[in-house]
Amino acid sequence: MRNFWRLTVCSLLTVATMSACNKPAAGSLGKWGFINKSGIFIIKPQFDEASEFTKDGAIVKQEKRMMRLQAEPPGESSAPVGPNDKAELAPLPTLQCAEAGEKKYKIMDGTTVVFDPRTKAEPPQVLADGGLMCARFDNQFAFIDKTGSLGIPRLFAEAKPFVGGRAAVKENGKWGFINKKGIFVVPPKYLDAGSFFEGLAPVKVPVDEPAK
């Protein structure tokens, strides 16, 4: 009988330990909201999923409900959500940096040369905001200027193209926003972030963190 109780207690302790291990860490989950260029929430974090804004608005998901948001005035739009609308961010850039001389880089899309500074051609404007192009640099991300040099003299773990003078970048595991000088204008403190459009960007914060 003593052995039975010992086994039972051990089993209960094992279950409790496993439950504790499987419990999500505080702050591991998050909610999406939308900030302005100063980092102030214009639409408070309340959504489970979100997309960037476009001219057609942003798509968000709250529990099981999908809806479209408008930027002005900020809030839910009367326009319906279409079957092809998704509450997700644009993917990270797939363009790659390749050497093109000493401290010079060209931009590749697979095997296709998108921009080569040796040709003196202007980079496609669709890929550049103010002359800075975001591309993968080995296992990091860089911003290349029109001369083929590092327009911002540092690399980031992850990054997205400049839109409206701001770029979302990841540093030390958190997302923030830099200006074209590479200076953080919104500190890296978000779990995830999308690009700005019409002055608003989606960001994800821990559920237990108050919105500011």
C-alpha positions as CSV (number, residue, x, y, z in Angstrom):
1,M,0.0,0.0,0.0
2,R,2.9,2.4,0.9
3,N,4.4,1.7,-2.6
4,F,1.0,2.4,-4.2
5,W,0.8,5.9,-2.6
6,R,4.4,6.6,-3.5
7,L,3.7,5.9,-7.1
8,T,0.5,7.9,-7.1
9,V,2.2,10.9,-5.6
10,C,5.0,10.7,-8.1
11,S,2.5,10.4,-10.9
12,L,0.6,13.5,-9.7
13,L,3.9,15.4,-9.4
14,T,4.9,14.4,-12.9
15,V,1.5,15.6,-14.3
16,A,1.8,18.9,-12.5
17,T,5.4,19.4,-13.7
18,M,4.4,18.6,-17.3
19,S,1.4,21.0,-17.1
20,A,3.6,23.8,-15.8
21,C,6.1,23.2,-18.6
22,N,3.4,23.2,-21.2
23,K,1.8,26.4,-19.9
24,P,2.6,29.4,-22.2
25,A,5.0,31.8,-20.7
26,A,3.6,35.1,-19.6
27,G,3.7,37.5,-22.5
28,S,4.3,34.8,-25.1
29,L,0.9,35.5,-26.7
30,G,0.1,38.9,-28.1
31,K,-2.5,41.2,-29.6
32,W,-2.2,43.4,-32.7
33,G,-2.9,47.1,-32.8
34,F,-1.8,50.0,-35.0
35,I,0.6,52.8,-34.1
36,N,1.4,56.1,-35.7
37,K,5.0,57.2,-36.6
38,S,5.6,58.4,-33.0
39,G,4.8,54.9,-31.7
40,I,1.5,55.9,-30.2
41,F,-1.4,53.5,-30.5
42,I,-4.1,54.9,-32.7
43,I,-6.0,51.6,-32.7
44,K,-5.5,49.7,-29.4
45,P,-4.1,46.1,-29.4
46,Q,-7.1,43.8,-29.6
47,F,-6.7,41.7,-32.7
48,D,-5.4,38.1,-33.0
49,E,-4.1,38.7,-36.5
50,A,-3.6,41.7,-38.7
51,S,-2.3,42.9,-42.1
52,E,-0.7,46.2,-43.1
53,F,-2.9,49.0,-44.4
54,T,-3.3,49.4,-48.1
55,K,-5.5,51.7,-50.1
56,D,-8.3,49.2,-49.4
57,G,-7.7,49.3,-45.6
58,A,-6.3,46.6,-43.3
59,I,-7.7,43.1,-42.6
60,V,-7.8,42.0,-39.0
61,K,-9.1,38.9,-37.1
62,Q,-10.7,39.1,-33.7
63,E,-11.4,35.7,-32.3
64,K,-13.3,34.2,-35.3
65,R,-14.5,37.4,-36.9
66,M,-12.6,38.9,-39.8
67,M,-13.1,42.6,-40.5
68,R,-11.7,45.5,-42.5
69,L,-10.3,48.6,-40.9
70,Q,-10.0,52.1,-42.3
71,A,-7.3,54.6,-41.6
72,E,-9.4,57.8,-41.5
73,P,-11.2,58.0,-39.3
74,P,-9.4,55.0,-37.7
75,G,-11.8,52.1,-37.0
76,E,-13.9,49.5,-38.7
77,S,-14.8,50.0,-42.3
78,S,-18.2,49.4,-43.8
79,A,-16.5,47.6,-46.8
80,P,-16.9,43.8,-46.5
81,V,-14.0,41.4,-46.3
82,G,-13.5,39.5,-49.6
83,P,-12.7,35.8,-50.0
84,N,-9.1,36.6,-50.9
85,D,-8.4,39.0,-48.0
86,K,-6.0,37.8,-45.4
87,A,-5.1,39.1,-41.9
88,E,-1.4,38.6,-42.4
89,L,1.7,40.7,-42.9
90,A,3.6,40.9,-46.2
91,P,6.5,38.5,-46.2
92,L,10.1,39.5,-45.6
93,P,12.1,40.6,-48.7
94,T,13.6,37.8,-50.8
95,L,16.0,40.0,-52.7
96,Q,19.7,39.1,-52.1
97,C,22.9,41.1,-51.9
98,A,25.8,40.0,-54.0
99,E,29.3,41.5,-54.3
100,A,29.9,43.9,-57.1
101,G,33.4,45.2,-56.2
102,E,35.0,46.4,-53.0
103,K,32.3,47.2,-50.5
104,K,29.8,47.4,-53.3
105,Y,26.8,45.2,-53.8
106,K,24.3,44.4,-56.5
107,I,20.8,43.2,-55.8
108,M,19.6,39.8,-57.1
109,D,16.2,38.2,-57.4
110,G,17.2,34.6,-57.7
111,T,19.5,34.6,-60.7
112,T,18.1,37.8,-62.1
113,V,20.1,41.1,-61.5
114,V,17.6,43.7,-60.2
115,F,20.2,46.4,-59.7
116,D,23.9,46.6,-60.4
117,P,25.7,49.9,-59.4
118,R,28.4,49.3,-62.1
119,T,25.7,50.1,-64.8
120,K,24.9,53.5,-63.1
121,A,21.2,52.7,-63.7
122,E,18.7,53.9,-61.3
123,P,17.2,51.2,-59.1
124,P,13.5,50.4,-59.7
125,Q,11.5,52.8,-57.6
126,V,9.1,50.0,-56.6
127,L,12.0,48.5,-54.6
128,A,13.3,51.7,-53.1
129,D,11.9,54.3,-50.7
130,G,14.2,57.3,-50.9
131,G,16.9,55.3,-52.5
132,L,17.3,52.5,-50.0
133,M,16.6,48.9,-50.9
134,C,16.1,46.2,-48.3
135,A,17.8,42.8,-49.2
136,R,19.1,39.7,-47.5
137,F,22.8,39.9,-46.6
138,D,23.8,36.3,-45.9
139,N,21.5,35.4,-42.9
140,Q,20.8,39.0,-42.0
141,F,19.3,42.1,-43.8
142,A,20.9,45.2,-45.2
143,F,19.8,48.5,-46.8
144,I,21.7,49.2,-50.0
145,D,21.8,52.7,-51.5
146,K,21.9,53.9,-55.2
147,T,25.7,53.6,-55.2
148,G,25.6,49.9,-54.2
149,S,27.0,50.7,-50.7
150,L,25.5,50.0,-47.4
151,G,23.2,53.0,-47.0
152,I,22.9,52.2,-43.3
153,P,26.2,50.9,-41.9
154,R,24.8,48.1,-39.9
155,L,22.9,44.8,-40.4
156,F,19.7,43.6,-38.8
157,A,18.4,40.2,-37.9
158,E,15.2,40.9,-39.9
159,A,14.0,43.9,-41.8
160,K,11.3,45.2,-44.1
161,P,11.5,47.9,-46.8
162,F,11.2,51.6,-46.1
163,V,7.7,53.0,-46.5
164,G,7.0,56.6,-45.7
165,G,10.5,57.2,-44.3
166,R,10.3,54.3,-41.7
167,A,11.4,50.7,-41.9
168,A,10.5,47.9,-39.5
169,V,13.6,46.1,-38.2
170,K,14.3,43.4,-35.7
171,E,17.0,43.8,-33.1
172,N,17.7,41.6,-30.0
173,G,14.5,39.6,-30.7
174,K,12.2,42.7,-30.8
175,W,10.8,44.9,-33.6
176,G,11.0,48.6,-33.9
177,F,11.3,51.3,-36.6
178,I,14.3,53.2,-37.9
179,N,14.6,56.3,-40.0
180,K,16.9,56.5,-43.1
181,K,19.9,57.3,-40.9
182,G,19.4,53.9,-39.2
183,I,18.3,55.6,-35.9
184,F,15.5,54.0,-34.0
185,V,12.6,56.4,-34.0
186,V,10.3,53.8,-32.3
187,P,12.3,51.6,-30.0
188,P,12.5,47.8,-30.6
189,K,9.9,46.5,-28.2
190,Y,7.3,44.7,-30.3
191,L,6.8,41.0,-30.8
192,D,6.2,41.6,-34.5
193,A,5.5,44.6,-36.8
194,G,4.5,45.5,-40.3
195,S,5.2,48.4,-42.5
196,F,3.6,51.9,-42.4
197,F,0.9,53.0,-44.7
198,E,-1.0,56.3,-44.4
199,G,0.9,56.9,-41.2
200,L,-0.2,53.6,-39.5
201,A,1.6,50.4,-38.9
202,P,0.5,47.1,-37.3
203,V,2.5,45.9,-34.2
204,K,2.0,43.0,-31.8
205,V,2.4,43.4,-28.1
206,P,2.2,40.9,-25.2
207,V,-1.3,40.4,-23.9
208,D,-0.2,41.4,-20.4
209,E,1.4,44.7,-21.6
210,P,-0.7,47.8,-21.4
211,A,-1.0,49.8,-24.6
212,K,0.7,53.2,-24.6
